[in-house]
Amino acid sequence: MKRTDFYREQAEALLAFIDASPSPWHAVETVKQQLHAHGFSPLDEKIEWDLMAKGRYYVVRGGSSIVAFIVGHEPLVERGFNIIGAHTDSPGLRVKPNASSIDAGLLRVGVEVYGSPILATYADRDLSLAGCVSYRDEDGTINNKTVLFEKPLLRLPNLAIHMNNKVNDEGLKLDKQTALPLILATVEDVLPESLQFKELIAAQSGLCGSAILSWELCSYDTQQGTLWGLNDEFLASSQLDNLASCHAAVAAFLNDEVMASSATKVCAFFDHEEIGSESTKGASGSFLPDVLMRIGESMLAGKESYFRALSQSFMMSVDMAHAYQPSFSWAYEPKHRVSVNKGPVIKVNANQRYATDNIAEAMCVDWCHQAGVPVQKYSHRTNLGCGSTIGPIVSAKLGIRSVDLGNPMWAMHSLRESAGVNDHGDMIKMMRQFFQH
Ligand SMILES: [Zn+2]
């Protein structure tokens, strides 16, 4: 298998993007840095927007969801919005408010399960914490700050096989309440005040402990992403679901030709997909409809024109797909085995767990052909429940035709997921084609 520099460069850029984004708040910060480097201006939802044709803007809601857009120079009423949607969150373990507990001289951090991680993959990993902290300023206002512990800080040691001799037959079973608290320290080794978890956050964030009011912290894997395989044809990292899709969309969006193209282009990355999207900043909330409506208020003659623009719009809902793994051949639909490094995957489900309809599917196949990119089609096994994503939620809310697609990957929701180098570059090429259509 031969790859050009483009594929390897994009794969390495993806791994760096994920390494810099250990929480949804950090993912939004990473995206913001790239937008700033390309001349994008921040918009505040509290302040009136005065948008200009060809203007480049972004809006953040709740620190962990972001919508970026470029106002096209062709009439919005005729071209509509070209939207790519993805999500910034990944399943995992989140720190509880009263986090500290001591058992047999070990200080442990209590965690809640966020979404549906494969819990066994958290055992014996070099974990740490990242997220955001809310604190009271000197003038009394409440502010948010991202916080990141870079060194391995926490661990969930496995139970030795001598006490769990059926583990290879029955799998590792973890009681969510009693087994998941993560070991942080031996009590003898810490100062009495750092028994308060808040003091640990204060020391790391540079804030005064008494000013800290609340936090949302995710455990993350400190092991960096890597290429692997005989010819470096694969990549492995945490959070490929769904930061790989966010990165591909940003890499497509910030291309010079794409940015100069005539249509109004939108990237919308939402938090809370893994827990159902029902929140102010989730895909089911008002964030994207509000932003599109406000773009319409600036660029269109009135509501009639806005609805005409929506009817001309298209959304790609991009989320990862399940690649065939020969060790588990029984789990796949035999006629819809999608393979790593064989191209982006269009997801189809008659029960609308995916938003794809036949016209959206046809349009997406066409963009793949135009971009010179292979394309695959996925249908879930009929006797297994099918997952879902933001596509059906957003398309129903806005009435915008959508396709659900994503790159094939292994071990979705493992702490260490893997995917194909070629697929990532091919997804970017196809997205560039879409944005310019
Ligand atoms: Zn996902």
Boltz pocket constraint, residues with backbone or C-beta under 6 A from the ligand:
constraints:
  - pocket:
      binder: B
      contacts: [[A, 87], [A, 89], [A, 241], [A, 242], [A, 273], [A, 319], [A, 320], [A, 389]]
      max_distance: 6.0
